[in-house]
Structures are given as structure tokens and as C-alpha cells.
Amino acid sequence: MGKISFSIMKKIIIYTDGGSRGNPGPSAIGFVFANEHGQVFKRYSQYLGENFTNNEAEYLAVIFALKKFKQLFGKKLAKNSEIEVRCDSELLIRQLKGEYKILDSKIQPLFLELWNLKMDFKKVKFKLIPRERNKEADFLVNEAINTHSKNLFQP
């Protein structure tokens, strides 16, 4: 596989997932960066804590992913990049497209943060994908929760 040139990337695909066991319960996020040809070049996961719902974790996954992109590649590249966020959360995608209202008071500030964060990019598109096409991000979420849970029970 050849080296990916970040200075000429035009479209970035970001697969995101967030999950909570218990809803609320132990939660984590995972996301994968790929270029327009499907070549994965970065993977991330992070344990969030014990008090998040699935929907909050889904929003946080997208927020963290966009912030991480800016952190890694800079504001200039972000401003010139088209981002396609792909996730399997119908609620998140439909809320971001204006098809569903945001009634949950915990989601409203996350929606606003994400909406404002979009302005730092040339274009951000949100696409709903089936769960089976989001396996890598889902794996990262479960791995982060499992690793954290395992560490809790070790002497």
C-alpha cells in the first residue's frame, strides 16, 4: 500500500460509532478515517465513562472525530476537506438532516456543538449506513468498553 498524501485529500470518509451498555452505562466511541478510495489511515477509540446513553455516545463519536481530524491535519486542511460521516444511528443522521426533532435535553447541546463544528470544514455530509458496514467502528467501541471493564476487575 502506498503512502497517502494528506495535502491532496479531497474527500474523507469517517465511520463513527458510539455505544453504551446499560443505557446509561459504560460507554465508548470509535471512529475510522478513510480516504475516498476506502483506504483506512487512522483508527481511534476512547472510553467515555459510566453515565452516557447510546445516543449521547453516537453524537460524541462524531464530535470527537471531527475535532481529531482538525487536531491531526490542521485547520487549513479541514477548511479544504469534504467529510462524509457514515454511521448506523438513524436518530443522529435524521436529526442532523432536520428530519427528526431534538427533544432530549442532553442531546440538544451536543447537536449545537456538532452543528458549529461543521463550519470548520468545506463540507460535511452525514450518511446512514447499515450496521454491517460499520463493523470496524463498532469493534473499536466494544474493545474500549471491554478493556476498561477488564481493568476494573484486575487486582
Secondary structure as GFF3:
##gff-version 3
##sequence-region A 1 155
A	DSSP	three_ten_helix	6	8	.	.	.	ID=ss1
A	DSSP	beta_strand	11	20	.	.	.	ID=ss2
A	DSSP	beta_strand	25	35	.	.	.	ID=ss3
A	DSSP	beta_strand	40	52	.	.	.	ID=ss4
A	DSSP	alpha_helix	54	79	.	.	.	ID=ss5
A	DSSP	beta_strand	82	87	.	.	.	ID=ss6
A	DSSP	alpha_helix	90	96	.	.	.	ID=ss7
A	DSSP	alpha_helix	107	118	.	.	.	ID=ss8
A	DSSP	beta_strand	123	128	.	.	.	ID=ss9
A	DSSP	three_ten_helix	131	133	.	.	.	ID=ss10
A	DSSP	alpha_helix	135	152	.	.	.	ID=ss11
###
